[in-house]
Amino acid sequence: MIALLAVLIPAELYLRAQAARDRAQIRGNMDERALCTEPSPDRRLLYTYTPGECGANSRGFRDVEHTAQKPEGAFRIVLIGDSVAEGRDVEPDSSFGRVLERMLNARDDGRRYEVILLARIGYSTSQEIVLLENEAPRYDPDLVLWSYCLNDPSHPVFHNANGALGRYYYRPTLRLAALAKAFAFRVKQKIGGRGCDTEFHAFVQCAFRKDIQRDLHHIAAQVRKRGVPVAFVVHPVFEQKPSFTEYSLAGVHEELDAVALGAGFAVIDVLDAFRPFAPADLKLDNEEYFDPWHLNPRGHRVTAAYIYDRLVAEHLMPGVQAH
């Protein structure tokens, strides 16, 4: 036993020192938006926006303030997602949630519409489920919009879909146990990924197919339990191609849409709205790298208009007519 401890204790200390060096390097590379984050009180979320800083409200979301009590006559939509839903690098009023809210309120049908944004940069499905279960109910929503990007099955620590924020805020009690957990995850991914396409989005959708099916059924069941309808909004990835007619992930969308329908979601696949456009017309320009996920203001407007029409078509917005 003493001999074992003589090996484990130095190994644990070494891993902690290595993690501290890794965190220092990550912090040195953080952009301004990432520096607006802090550890989340719920360790499953890992991080949150610092309340009241960098455009975040008192609940740590890039949104206006919302009362917990629903105003009389209000119809509340809770929008759950990541940086695409929050409108990364566009003005807050340009995000598709805010545009959708204005479109609904322009109907002047005597009802007030609120879109409550529960989204944070880099969140994966596992983190968004925590928001659904712990944050969404406080607003008594009438409808839940689940904003889904094809990298959402990514692990918030063992993948790097959040710009290393997950690794930075990951504070396991024992680093040796975390190392074993990471090894088990890699083995699971390798087994699940046999025969999968190597392109990242296609790979995670394939390798974690069972996890995706489980999560979508869990999400739909949680929302149904409260008697609230839920719409599954799927966002396409921007590829370095001149048009969406050459989009390589259409089959991934079809399979994902079928799983969501089977789980009980109303499905709103934004790829259908994007097909008439060139990707460059809708994507956010980034001088430093090719950004495959984020929308420019026009992309947000197209997305909002399509969501609006699909909500009407799916009879999820009583009394609202197509625009």
Backbone bond lengths (Angstrom), bond angles and torsions (degrees), N, CA, C in turn:
res aa  C-N    CA-C-N  psi(-1)  N-CA   C-N-CA  omega(-1)  CA-C   N-CA-C  phi
1 M - - - 1.462 - - 1.537 110.81 -
2 I 1.322 115.46 -44.87 1.463 119.81 179.87 1.525 110.21 -63.81
3 A 1.331 115.52 -40.01 1.459 119.96 179.51 1.536 110.69 -63.71
4 L 1.355 115.31 -38.94 1.466 119.65 179.39 1.529 110.71 -65.12
5 L 1.343 115.52 -44.54 1.463 119.68 178.32 1.520 111.53 -63.14
6 A 1.332 115.80 -33.78 1.460 120.32 179.50 1.535 111.33 -64.69
7 V 1.327 116.31 -23.31 1.467 120.69 176.75 1.526 110.91 -90.77
8 L 1.352 116.07 -44.46 1.471 120.58 -173.65 1.529 113.11 -69.22
9 I 1.323 116.31 -41.30 1.470 118.97 -176.87 1.520 112.07 -63.51
10 P 1.342 119.90 -49.42 1.475 119.02 176.11 1.541 112.72 -61.13
11 A 1.344 115.72 -35.84 1.468 118.82 179.25 1.529 110.57 -64.83
12 E 1.337 115.83 -42.20 1.467 120.18 178.24 1.528 110.62 -63.42
13 L 1.308 117.11 -43.71 1.468 120.94 179.83 1.525 111.03 -63.87
14 Y 1.334 115.73 -39.19 1.463 119.53 178.65 1.534 110.21 -63.88
15 L 1.335 117.28 -45.31 1.465 120.79 -178.82 1.531 111.12 -64.66
16 R 1.332 116.88 -36.30 1.468 119.55 177.76 1.526 111.10 -66.68
17 A 1.311 116.49 -40.56 1.466 119.90 178.28 1.526 110.31 -65.35
18 Q 1.323 115.93 -40.26 1.461 120.28 178.91 1.533 110.45 -64.74
19 A 1.341 116.54 -40.46 1.465 121.04 178.28 1.525 111.16 -64.09
20 A 1.325 116.78 -38.78 1.470 120.81 178.34 1.525 110.69 -63.64
21 R 1.330 116.89 -40.36 1.470 120.26 177.49 1.526 110.76 -65.67
22 D 1.327 115.60 -40.01 1.463 120.59 179.14 1.527 110.22 -63.55
23 R 1.321 117.35 -43.19 1.459 121.61 179.80 1.528 110.77 -64.01
24 A 1.326 117.23 -40.26 1.466 120.58 179.48 1.533 110.48 -63.69
25 Q 1.322 116.50 -39.33 1.459 120.12 179.04 1.530 110.75 -67.83
26 I 1.347 116.36 -42.28 1.464 120.33 179.29 1.528 109.92 -61.63
27 R 1.321 116.49 -44.86 1.457 119.19 -178.45 1.528 111.06 -63.00
28 G 1.309 116.47 -37.16 1.457 119.57 178.79 1.514 112.85 -64.86
29 N 1.337 117.13 -24.32 1.461 121.84 -179.25 1.520 113.49 -98.18
30 M 1.338 117.54 -0.80 1.461 120.36 -176.28 1.522 111.07 -68.15
31 D 1.351 115.86 140.95 1.449 119.11 173.56 1.529 109.36 -84.99
32 E 1.313 115.66 178.87 1.468 120.18 -174.07 1.520 112.12 -61.10
33 R 1.339 116.69 -39.76 1.466 119.70 -178.71 1.524 110.99 -64.45
34 A 1.321 116.87 -42.00 1.463 120.41 -178.86 1.524 111.24 -65.00
35 L 1.344 116.56 -32.27 1.463 119.89 179.04 1.524 112.19 -70.50
36 C 1.329 116.72 -7.15 1.463 121.53 176.90 1.526 111.84 -86.97
37 T 1.319 117.59 6.42 1.459 121.49 -177.96 1.525 110.88 -100.75
38 E 1.328 114.32 164.66 1.460 121.70 176.28 1.519 108.31 -151.40
39 P 1.341 118.77 165.96 1.467 119.73 178.99 1.523 110.85 -60.42
40 S 1.321 116.66 141.07 1.462 120.67 177.19 1.527 110.07 -83.28
41 P 1.334 117.97 142.01 1.467 120.05 173.83 1.527 112.17 -59.34
42 D 1.340 116.71 -28.34 1.463 121.41 174.90 1.516 107.61 -93.48
43 R 1.294 118.09 110.19 1.466 122.33 -173.47 1.516 112.61 -62.05
44 R 1.326 117.76 -22.34 1.461 120.34 178.78 1.525 111.36 -67.57
45 L 1.325 116.86 -28.73 1.463 121.37 179.17 1.525 111.96 -81.22
46 L 1.324 117.30 -22.24 1.457 125.27 -179.94 1.524 112.66 71.37
47 Y 1.336 118.59 -53.76 1.460 119.89 -175.92 1.525 110.31 -146.17
48 T 1.322 114.34 160.47 1.462 122.40 176.95 1.516 107.82 -142.09
49 Y 1.324 117.51 162.95 1.459 119.26 169.47 1.523 108.66 -71.33
50 T 1.313 116.10 144.06 1.458 120.73 177.20 1.525 108.35 -65.75
51 P 1.324 118.57 117.87 1.473 120.46 -177.45 1.519 112.05 -56.44
52 G 1.321 114.96 134.07 1.451 120.63 177.38 1.511 115.24 79.31
53 E 1.329 118.42 1.52 1.458 121.91 -178.95 1.532 110.51 -118.18
54 C 1.317 116.08 149.18 1.472 122.41 172.50 1.527 112.57 55.22
55 G 1.313 116.74 36.16 1.457 120.77 177.78 1.514 115.12 85.00
56 A 1.329 118.19 4.70 1.465 121.06 179.73 1.524 110.41 -85.96
57 N 1.335 116.16 145.92 1.464 120.08 176.07 1.524 110.03 -82.15
58 S 1.319 116.95 -173.53 1.465 121.30 -174.61 1.522 112.99 -69.38
59 R 1.347 117.22 -13.51 1.466 121.00 178.48 1.531 111.57 -98.49
60 G 1.343 116.67 1.75 1.460 119.44 177.94 1.510 114.21 82.41
61 F 1.344 116.99 33.03 1.458 121.50 176.63 1.527 109.18 -126.53
62 R 1.312 116.74 149.19 1.466 121.38 179.05 1.527 108.44 -78.43
63 D 1.323 115.64 76.48 1.453 121.89 -172.28 1.522 108.84 -156.72
64 V 1.327 116.08 167.31 1.456 120.76 172.04 1.523 108.73 -73.13
65 E 1.322 116.93 171.26 1.461 121.26 176.91 1.528 109.98 -75.86
66 H 1.315 115.33 143.13 1.462 121.44 175.38 1.525 108.69 -130.09
67 T 1.311 116.44 137.92 1.459 119.57 175.87 1.517 109.17 -73.45
68 A 1.327 115.86 150.07 1.463 119.25 176.30 1.526 109.76 -67.22
69 Q 1.326 116.89 -39.60 1.463 120.49 179.98 1.521 109.74 -79.75
70 K 1.316 116.38 128.29 1.462 120.71 -178.77 1.524 110.15 -72.48
71 P 1.335 117.84 128.12 1.469 120.25 177.48 1.526 110.84 -60.54
72 E 1.302 116.02 148.30 1.457 120.91 -179.90 1.529 109.56 -61.12
73 G 1.316 116.05 132.13 1.453 121.37 178.36 1.512 114.48 82.09
74 A 1.323 117.97 2.94 1.468 120.69 -178.18 1.530 111.01 -86.23
75 F 1.321 115.14 147.44 1.463 122.44 171.99 1.514 106.14 -113.38
76 R 1.323 115.82 117.57 1.454 120.70 -173.58 1.527 112.35 -106.07
77 I 1.328 114.58 129.86 1.459 122.30 175.47 1.519 107.73 -114.12
78 V 1.314 117.20 122.19 1.462 121.83 174.20 1.516 107.80 -96.80
79 L 1.327 115.53 123.68 1.461 122.70 -179.62 1.524 108.79 -108.35
80 I 1.330 116.23 115.14 1.460 122.45 -176.96 1.529 109.15 -109.69
81 G 1.340 115.94 133.10 1.459 118.32 -179.82 1.513 112.98 179.15
82 D 1.330 114.52 -155.52 1.466 121.16 -177.19 1.520 109.60 -119.05
83 S 1.331 117.70 -146.72 1.463 121.00 -174.81 1.519 112.82 -67.87
84 V 1.334 118.54 -23.55 1.465 119.91 175.95 1.529 109.47 -67.32
85 A 1.326 116.91 -44.15 1.461 120.67 178.48 1.518 111.98 -68.57
86 E 1.318 117.72 -35.30 1.465 119.37 -178.84 1.521 111.73 -76.17
87 G 1.326 117.83 -15.34 1.453 120.81 179.10 1.511 113.07 82.25
88 R 1.317 115.96 50.54 1.468 119.92 -177.33 1.518 111.46 -57.26
89 D 1.340 115.06 131.39 1.467 124.24 173.51 1.527 114.24 65.84
90 V 1.337 117.76 17.61 1.460 120.75 164.51 1.529 106.89 -122.07
91 E 1.315 117.04 164.70 1.455 120.30 178.26 1.530 109.54 -61.54
92 P 1.344 118.03 142.20 1.468 120.13 -177.72 1.528 113.90 -50.16
93 D 1.342 117.92 -39.27 1.459 120.67 -178.83 1.526 113.03 -71.95
94 S 1.344 116.99 -9.38 1.465 120.55 -179.66 1.524 112.94 -92.08
95 S 1.334 118.82 -9.90 1.461 121.16 -178.48 1.524 109.96 -65.95
96 F 1.334 116.96 151.53 1.460 119.43 -173.67 1.528 112.39 -63.40
97 G 1.323 117.77 -27.70 1.462 119.32 176.05 1.515 112.53 -65.01
98 R 1.336 116.21 -44.43 1.465 120.70 178.34 1.532 110.93 -67.45
99 V 1.346 117.29 -40.05 1.460 120.46 178.24 1.522 110.06 -63.60
100 L 1.332 117.19 -43.30 1.458 121.55 178.00 1.528 110.47 -60.11
101 E 1.319 117.06 -42.65 1.463 121.18 179.69 1.531 110.71 -60.44
102 R 1.337 117.20 -44.09 1.464 120.05 179.29 1.523 111.26 -65.49
103 M 1.329 117.14 -39.00 1.462 119.85 178.47 1.525 111.11 -61.65
104 L 1.318 116.35 -42.01 1.460 120.14 -179.67 1.525 111.37 -67.25
105 N 1.311 116.16 -43.49 1.459 118.72 -178.03 1.522 112.51 -72.76
106 A 1.326 117.76 -19.03 1.461 121.02 176.53 1.520 111.75 -71.31
107 R 1.324 117.95 -12.02 1.458 121.06 -179.50 1.528 111.72 -69.00
108 D 1.328 116.73 -24.92 1.463 120.84 178.55 1.534 111.11 52.44
109 D 1.331 115.70 50.49 1.465 120.93 -179.21 1.523 112.23 -101.10
110 G 1.336 115.56 15.59 1.453 119.48 178.45 1.511 114.44 84.82
111 R 1.307 116.05 2.77 1.460 120.56 -179.97 1.527 109.54 -117.60
112 R 1.308 116.16 141.92 1.459 120.76 176.31 1.522 109.01 -96.51
113 Y 1.324 116.18 131.60 1.463 121.13 -179.92 1.522 109.68 -108.74
114 E 1.322 116.32 134.03 1.458 122.68 176.29 1.523 109.00 -122.99
115 V 1.321 117.08 128.76 1.461 121.78 170.09 1.524 106.86 -105.72
116 I 1.307 116.18 114.95 1.463 122.38 -177.19 1.520 108.11 -101.04
117 L 1.311 114.60 117.88 1.468 121.09 -171.38 1.524 110.97 -91.51
118 L 1.314 115.98 110.89 1.470 122.35 174.42 1.526 107.17 -113.06
119 A 1.320 115.18 81.36 1.468 120.42 -176.06 1.516 109.16 -145.27
120 R 1.321 115.57 144.51 1.462 120.39 177.31 1.526 109.16 -142.52
121 I 1.309 114.06 148.46 1.451 121.43 -178.79 1.532 111.13 -54.87
122 G 1.323 115.31 130.93 1.457 120.51 171.89 1.512 116.32 77.75
123 Y 1.343 118.70 2.44 1.464 118.42 -178.04 1.526 110.71 -68.53
124 S 1.327 114.96 140.37 1.455 123.20 174.89 1.525 109.19 -99.90
125 T 1.330 116.31 173.22 1.462 120.32 -177.95 1.519 111.48 -55.82
126 S 1.344 117.98 -40.04 1.463 120.90 -177.92 1.520 111.61 -60.74
127 Q 1.331 118.03 -36.33 1.465 121.53 178.01 1.526 110.82 -76.52
128 E 1.312 116.76 -38.65 1.466 120.67 -179.36 1.528 111.42 -65.08
129 I 1.326 117.08 -32.46 1.464 119.85 176.62 1.525 110.58 -62.62
130 V 1.325 117.31 -36.57 1.462 120.78 176.84 1.532 110.03 -63.20
131 L 1.337 117.14 -40.68 1.465 120.61 176.71 1.527 110.58 -62.80
132 L 1.322 117.01 -41.07 1.463 121.05 179.26 1.524 111.03 -60.88
133 E 1.313 115.76 -42.97 1.464 119.83 -173.83 1.523 112.92 -81.26
134 N 1.325 117.96 -33.64 1.465 120.73 -171.89 1.523 114.67 -106.71
135 E 1.332 117.51 -29.98 1.463 120.12 -174.43 1.523 112.47 -104.24
136 A 1.324 117.41 -43.59 1.466 120.50 -175.59 1.529 113.97 -58.90
137 P 1.351 120.05 -41.10 1.470 119.14 -175.50 1.526 114.32 -61.71
138 R 1.322 118.49 -25.47 1.461 119.81 -177.18 1.529 112.18 -65.14
139 Y 1.348 117.02 -18.28 1.463 120.61 -178.42 1.532 113.57 -99.08
140 D 1.328 117.89 0.13 1.460 122.14 178.47 1.534 110.72 50.34
141 P 1.334 117.96 60.26 1.473 120.25 -174.05 1.525 112.58 -69.84
142 D 1.339 114.94 152.27 1.464 122.29 172.94 1.519 111.15 -96.70
143 L 1.317 116.50 -16.15 1.460 121.94 -179.25 1.527 107.81 -156.99
144 V 1.320 116.36 142.11 1.460 121.92 174.62 1.525 108.59 -114.65
145 L 1.329 115.95 127.52 1.460 122.13 171.79 1.523 107.77 -104.45
146 W 1.324 116.41 120.43 1.464 120.86 178.71 1.519 108.58 -101.33
147 S 1.316 117.02 107.12 1.462 122.78 -177.59 1.525 108.63 -85.84
148 Y 1.331 116.27 115.66 1.465 121.14 -171.22 1.526 111.12 -119.06
149 C 1.328 115.99 124.75 1.469 122.73 172.90 1.527 108.47 -107.13
150 L 1.301 116.79 153.83 1.466 120.18 -172.80 1.519 114.02 -69.10
151 N 1.338 117.82 -10.27 1.471 119.53 174.83 1.527 112.24 -96.12
152 D 1.337 117.73 6.73 1.466 120.55 -175.99 1.529 115.16 -63.62
153 P 1.346 120.59 -26.63 1.469 118.16 176.17 1.530 113.30 -70.34
154 S 1.322 117.73 -5.58 1.465 120.60 -178.00 1.521 111.01 -57.11
155 H 1.327 115.43 144.28 1.466 119.97 174.81 1.525 108.05 -75.83
156 P 1.333 118.56 133.25 1.465 120.26 -175.66 1.521 115.19 -67.24
157 V 1.336 117.81 -12.24 1.467 120.89 178.66 1.523 111.10 -117.55
158 F 1.301 117.90 -47.74 1.456 121.51 -171.57 1.530 113.18 -81.79
159 H 1.339 117.71 -15.53 1.457 121.38 166.29 1.529 106.98 -105.21
160 N 1.320 115.89 179.30 1.466 118.72 -176.88 1.525 110.58 -127.83
161 A 1.349 116.42 45.52 1.460 120.66 -178.60 1.522 112.69 -83.18
162 N 1.320 117.74 0.81 1.471 120.62 -178.38 1.530 111.77 -121.43
163 G 1.335 116.72 23.97 1.452 119.13 178.34 1.510 113.68 63.53
164 A 1.319 117.58 33.18 1.474 125.14 177.65 1.526 113.47 73.25
165 L 1.345 118.38 6.77 1.468 119.54 176.63 1.533 111.10 -61.97
166 G 1.331 116.30 -38.53 1.457 119.46 179.06 1.511 112.00 -60.60
167 R 1.330 116.58 -46.59 1.469 120.25 179.37 1.520 110.49 -64.32
168 Y 1.308 117.12 -37.86 1.462 120.69 -177.07 1.534 111.36 -64.50
169 Y 1.327 116.56 -40.63 1.465 119.99 -175.61 1.524 113.79 -96.13
170 Y 1.303 116.89 2.01 1.469 121.05 179.50 1.521 108.89 -76.69
171 R 1.312 117.27 117.65 1.467 121.75 -177.09 1.533 110.10 -128.45
172 P 1.328 117.92 74.07 1.464 119.76 179.69 1.523 110.82 -68.34
173 T 1.306 116.03 151.15 1.466 120.49 178.62 1.517 110.70 -62.87
174 L 1.335 116.39 -42.95 1.464 121.84 178.47 1.521 109.11 -125.37
175 R 1.309 116.89 125.04 1.448 120.85 178.90 1.531 112.04 -69.89
176 L 1.311 117.74 -30.12 1.465 120.10 176.72 1.529 110.99 -64.55
177 A 1.335 115.78 -41.75 1.468 119.63 177.34 1.523 110.54 -64.98
178 A 1.342 116.56 -38.44 1.460 120.70 178.01 1.519 111.33 -64.64
179 L 1.341 116.29 -36.95 1.458 120.57 177.73 1.523 110.66 -63.88
180 A 1.324 116.21 -41.61 1.467 120.41 178.30 1.532 110.32 -65.32
181 K 1.337 116.16 -39.72 1.466 120.78 178.85 1.525 110.78 -64.14
182 A 1.324 116.41 -41.28 1.462 120.38 178.55 1.525 111.02 -64.68
183 F 1.334 116.34 -39.51 1.465 120.05 178.51 1.528 110.55 -63.22
184 A 1.337 116.72 -44.22 1.461 120.66 179.25 1.530 111.05 -62.51
185 F 1.336 116.09 -37.52 1.457 120.16 178.37 1.524 110.59 -64.66
186 R 1.332 117.33 -43.30 1.460 120.76 -179.85 1.519 111.50 -63.44
187 V 1.325 116.14 -38.57 1.465 119.87 178.23 1.529 109.99 -64.31
188 K 1.345 115.95 -45.81 1.464 120.79 178.85 1.525 110.53 -59.71
189 Q 1.332 116.61 -43.05 1.462 120.60 -179.70 1.529 111.13 -64.86
190 K 1.317 116.37 -40.68 1.461 119.48 -179.31 1.528 111.21 -65.17
191 I 1.325 115.83 -42.20 1.472 119.55 179.56 1.526 110.10 -66.51
192 G 1.349 116.12 -47.35 1.457 120.21 -178.63 1.511 113.05 -67.36
193 G 1.347 116.63 -25.23 1.450 120.55 -175.52 1.511 115.21 -90.41
194 R 1.322 117.93 3.95 1.465 120.37 178.92 1.526 109.92 -61.13
195 G 1.315 115.42 125.55 1.461 120.10 178.44 1.512 114.29 81.88
196 C 1.345 118.30 1.35 1.462 121.21 -178.82 1.526 110.78 -84.26
197 D 1.311 115.62 154.67 1.459 122.20 174.06 1.529 109.01 -60.63
198 T 1.303 117.80 144.98 1.460 120.87 -177.67 1.538 112.77 -82.76
199 E 1.340 118.76 -18.07 1.468 120.20 175.36 1.527 108.18 -58.33
200 F 1.342 117.55 132.68 1.467 121.34 -165.98 1.524 113.38 -56.30
201 H 1.326 118.15 -49.04 1.462 120.04 -176.35 1.532 111.37 -64.11
202 A 1.331 115.60 -44.47 1.461 119.50 177.47 1.524 110.44 -64.05
203 F 1.342 116.38 -37.09 1.462 120.25 -178.29 1.526 111.73 -64.46
204 V 1.341 117.47 -50.49 1.468 118.34 -176.77 1.522 111.22 -67.38
205 Q 1.341 117.40 -32.62 1.464 119.64 177.03 1.524 111.08 -66.57
206 C 1.326 116.49 -32.12 1.462 121.83 179.90 1.529 111.87 -83.25
207 A 1.329 116.17 -50.87 1.469 120.65 -174.70 1.523 112.58 -65.15
208 F 1.334 117.24 -29.86 1.473 121.32 -176.92 1.525 111.24 -113.32
209 R 1.325 116.04 31.07 1.463 121.34 -177.28 1.529 111.85 -55.86
210 K 1.316 116.75 -45.31 1.469 119.49 -178.62 1.522 111.53 -65.75
211 D 1.334 116.67 -38.09 1.462 120.15 178.03 1.525 110.60 -65.21
212 I 1.334 116.40 -39.90 1.464 120.69 178.89 1.523 110.24 -62.73
213 Q 1.321 116.95 -46.42 1.461 120.65 178.86 1.522 111.14 -60.27
214 R 1.321 116.46 -44.07 1.466 120.55 178.34 1.520 111.16 -61.78
215 D 1.327 116.59 -45.60 1.464 120.40 -176.90 1.525 111.68 -65.97
216 L 1.336 117.28 -42.39 1.463 119.24 -178.79 1.527 111.36 -66.29
217 H 1.312 117.57 -39.43 1.464 119.64 176.41 1.532 110.51 -66.12
218 H 1.314 117.06 -37.03 1.467 120.64 178.29 1.527 110.55 -65.15
219 I 1.332 117.00 -45.67 1.463 121.42 179.98 1.528 110.24 -59.85
220 A 1.332 115.97 -49.86 1.465 119.74 -178.07 1.533 111.29 -62.12
221 A 1.332 116.72 -38.52 1.466 119.95 -179.98 1.526 111.02 -66.99
222 Q 1.335 116.83 -39.74 1.461 120.54 179.40 1.526 111.51 -63.07
223 V 1.324 116.49 -40.10 1.459 120.33 -179.16 1.527 110.76 -73.60
224 R 1.334 116.50 -43.04 1.473 119.84 178.91 1.514 111.70 -60.48
225 K 1.333 115.66 -34.43 1.471 120.20 -179.32 1.526 110.99 -57.68
226 R 1.321 116.17 -29.09 1.464 120.85 179.46 1.522 112.07 -96.55
227 G 1.338 116.83 5.09 1.452 120.40 177.62 1.517 113.59 71.03
228 V 1.335 117.14 29.47 1.465 121.90 -176.48 1.528 108.68 -114.81
229 P 1.338 118.59 131.54 1.470 119.63 175.71 1.526 110.77 -71.06
230 V 1.327 116.28 155.98 1.461 121.25 -178.67 1.521 109.38 -136.70
231 A 1.332 115.76 134.09 1.462 121.73 177.42 1.520 109.01 -114.23
232 F 1.314 115.10 137.32 1.458 123.07 -176.00 1.520 107.85 -103.92
233 V 1.333 116.52 108.62 1.458 122.23 -176.21 1.525 108.89 -99.23
234 V 1.329 117.46 114.03 1.462 122.59 -177.17 1.525 109.28 -101.70
235 H 1.329 116.39 125.64 1.458 121.67 -179.63 1.529 110.15 -100.69
236 P 1.329 117.61 134.51 1.472 119.24 175.18 1.518 111.51 -74.87
237 V 1.314 115.18 159.71 1.462 122.82 174.46 1.526 107.63 -91.70
238 F 1.319 116.85 140.80 1.462 120.38 174.24 1.529 108.95 -82.92
239 E 1.315 115.29 122.54 1.456 120.99 177.34 1.529 109.35 -105.85
240 Q 1.301 115.74 161.93 1.467 120.04 179.67 1.535 109.47 -82.77
241 K 1.331 113.81 64.85 1.455 121.91 -178.94 1.521 108.10 -135.95
242 P 1.320 117.98 155.09 1.469 120.06 -174.02 1.516 115.09 -74.12
243 S 1.340 117.75 -19.29 1.461 118.89 -178.31 1.522 109.99 -152.93
244 F 1.332 115.55 164.01 1.459 120.99 178.79 1.537 111.49 -80.20
245 T 1.334 117.91 -6.17 1.466 118.93 175.47 1.518 110.86 -67.72
246 E 1.351 116.68 -19.48 1.465 121.45 178.67 1.528 111.80 -102.29
247 Y 1.302 117.17 13.54 1.463 122.38 -175.20 1.525 110.65 -60.64
248 S 1.335 115.84 124.25 1.469 119.96 -172.45 1.523 113.60 -84.26
249 L 1.337 117.79 -11.26 1.463 120.70 -173.76 1.526 113.14 -106.13
250 A 1.346 116.86 16.36 1.467 119.79 -179.29 1.529 111.45 -58.58
251 G 1.332 116.90 -39.37 1.461 120.09 178.52 1.511 112.83 -64.66
252 V 1.339 116.68 -35.21 1.464 121.13 176.09 1.523 109.76 -63.02
253 H 1.334 116.92 -42.16 1.471 120.92 176.99 1.523 110.88 -60.59
254 E 1.314 116.38 -45.67 1.475 120.13 -177.62 1.523 110.92 -59.71
255 E 1.317 116.66 -45.16 1.467 120.00 -179.84 1.525 111.07 -66.31
256 L 1.326 116.53 -43.11 1.456 121.15 -179.90 1.528 110.90 -64.38
257 D 1.338 117.33 -43.27 1.461 121.51 178.38 1.524 110.71 -59.64
258 A 1.322 116.50 -40.38 1.463 120.47 -179.65 1.526 111.03 -65.29
259 V 1.339 116.78 -40.74 1.464 120.33 177.83 1.526 110.48 -63.40
260 A 1.336 116.95 -43.70 1.461 120.88 -179.67 1.528 111.28 -64.48
261 L 1.330 116.94 -41.71 1.465 120.03 177.15 1.523 110.71 -62.11
262 G 1.328 116.12 -42.07 1.450 120.39 179.00 1.521 113.17 -64.55
263 A 1.340 116.27 -28.00 1.461 120.46 178.84 1.522 111.87 -80.39
264 G 1.336 117.09 -14.87 1.457 120.30 178.13 1.509 115.70 108.71
265 F 1.343 117.33 11.44 1.455 120.55 176.49 1.531 110.80 -81.30
266 A 1.314 116.58 153.05 1.457 121.51 157.46 1.522 105.31 -82.51
267 V 1.327 118.60 128.78 1.459 121.82 -173.30 1.527 110.57 -102.57
268 I 1.335 115.02 129.38 1.464 122.48 176.57 1.523 106.61 -122.86
269 D 1.334 116.99 95.86 1.461 121.04 -178.08 1.519 108.76 -93.53
270 V 1.321 117.00 109.06 1.457 122.86 -173.96 1.523 111.55 -68.47
271 L 1.329 118.28 -15.09 1.460 120.54 175.88 1.526 110.35 -55.35
272 D 1.323 117.48 -37.30 1.466 121.16 -179.89 1.527 111.66 -62.04
273 A 1.337 116.66 -34.11 1.465 120.31 179.15 1.521 111.99 -77.59
274 F 1.339 116.68 -27.57 1.460 120.83 -175.17 1.525 113.55 -84.17
275 R 1.316 118.01 -16.92 1.472 120.47 -172.82 1.535 113.75 -55.62
276 P 1.342 120.09 -37.48 1.478 118.69 -178.92 1.529 113.90 -72.94
277 F 1.332 118.00 -8.82 1.457 121.61 -173.60 1.523 111.62 -105.79
278 A 1.314 115.02 154.97 1.459 120.46 167.32 1.522 107.80 -78.53
279 P 1.331 118.88 139.28 1.469 119.75 179.82 1.524 113.15 -52.01
280 A 1.331 117.23 -36.91 1.460 120.28 -178.34 1.519 112.53 -63.61
281 D 1.346 117.14 -21.74 1.462 120.44 179.28 1.522 112.14 -73.43
282 L 1.329 117.12 -21.58 1.462 121.09 -169.77 1.521 114.17 -118.38
283 K 1.322 117.16 -17.30 1.468 119.80 -174.58 1.517 111.90 -90.03
284 L 1.307 114.81 154.81 1.459 121.94 177.53 1.519 109.61 -75.97
285 D 1.316 116.66 131.18 1.462 120.52 176.59 1.518 110.37 -77.70
286 N 1.312 116.46 138.03 1.452 121.47 176.13 1.529 107.31 -137.74
287 E 1.315 115.90 119.62 1.462 120.04 -175.99 1.530 112.61 -71.98
288 E 1.336 117.23 -21.62 1.458 120.53 -173.74 1.534 112.75 -89.18
289 Y 1.328 117.65 -31.93 1.459 120.14 -178.76 1.525 109.17 -158.74
290 F 1.329 115.94 165.21 1.461 120.90 177.06 1.521 108.36 -79.85
291 D 1.316 116.43 118.68 1.463 122.74 -177.74 1.536 108.52 -95.53
292 P 1.339 119.17 111.64 1.458 120.41 -175.75 1.533 115.16 -86.54
293 W 1.334 118.12 -2.68 1.457 119.59 -169.80 1.524 115.77 -116.47
294 H 1.319 118.19 -37.92 1.465 119.89 -162.72 1.526 113.07 -91.96
295 L 1.324 114.23 146.18 1.454 123.21 -174.14 1.522 111.29 -95.89
296 N 1.310 115.94 147.81 1.453 119.87 168.65 1.541 107.85 -85.97
297 P 1.324 119.48 175.29 1.478 119.60 -178.23 1.525 114.12 -54.18
298 R 1.334 116.63 -38.29 1.465 118.03 178.20 1.524 111.21 -65.54
299 G 1.328 116.31 -40.85 1.467 119.63 176.81 1.513 111.69 -59.67
300 H 1.323 116.92 -39.57 1.469 120.25 177.51 1.524 111.14 -65.97
301 R 1.336 117.71 -38.59 1.470 120.18 179.62 1.522 111.02 -66.66
302 V 1.333 116.92 -43.36 1.463 120.85 178.22 1.530 109.73 -61.73
303 T 1.328 116.66 -42.79 1.466 121.41 179.67 1.518 110.78 -62.71
304 A 1.330 117.26 -46.18 1.465 121.41 -178.74 1.522 111.11 -62.03
305 A 1.344 116.66 -44.13 1.464 119.78 -178.68 1.523 110.94 -64.18
306 Y 1.331 116.77 -38.30 1.465 119.43 179.99 1.531 110.99 -69.80
307 I 1.324 116.82 -42.05 1.464 119.76 176.98 1.527 110.07 -59.90
308 Y 1.318 116.60 -44.72 1.464 121.83 178.89 1.526 110.32 -54.05
309 D 1.342 116.50 -52.60 1.464 120.08 -176.90 1.521 112.19 -65.36
310 R 1.329 117.40 -36.64 1.466 119.67 179.39 1.527 111.72 -71.27
311 L 1.317 117.37 -35.28 1.461 119.72 176.11 1.522 110.53 -62.11
312 V 1.331 115.99 -39.82 1.465 120.11 176.99 1.523 109.98 -65.81
313 A 1.337 116.12 -46.65 1.467 120.33 -178.00 1.526 112.16 -62.52
314 E 1.330 116.36 -32.65 1.466 120.78 -179.63 1.525 111.81 -87.44
315 H 1.344 116.54 4.20 1.473 122.59 178.15 1.526 112.00 59.94
316 L 1.329 114.80 36.79 1.471 120.20 178.74 1.521 112.14 -96.91
317 M 1.323 116.82 -5.89 1.462 121.59 -179.80 1.522 108.43 -125.40
318 P 1.321 118.79 83.20 1.476 121.41 -176.64 1.519 111.37 -58.67
319 G 1.333 115.76 131.30 1.449 121.09 175.84 1.497 114.96 85.33
320 V 1.349 118.78 -2.21 1.455 121.84 -178.10 1.525 108.75 -101.97
321 Q 1.329 116.94 131.91 1.450 122.83 179.88 1.524 110.50 -97.28
322 A 1.321 116.30 156.46 1.462 120.78 177.15 1.515 109.70 -61.62
323 H 1.357 115.30 147.09 1.461 118.79 -177.42 1.525 110.71 -83.47
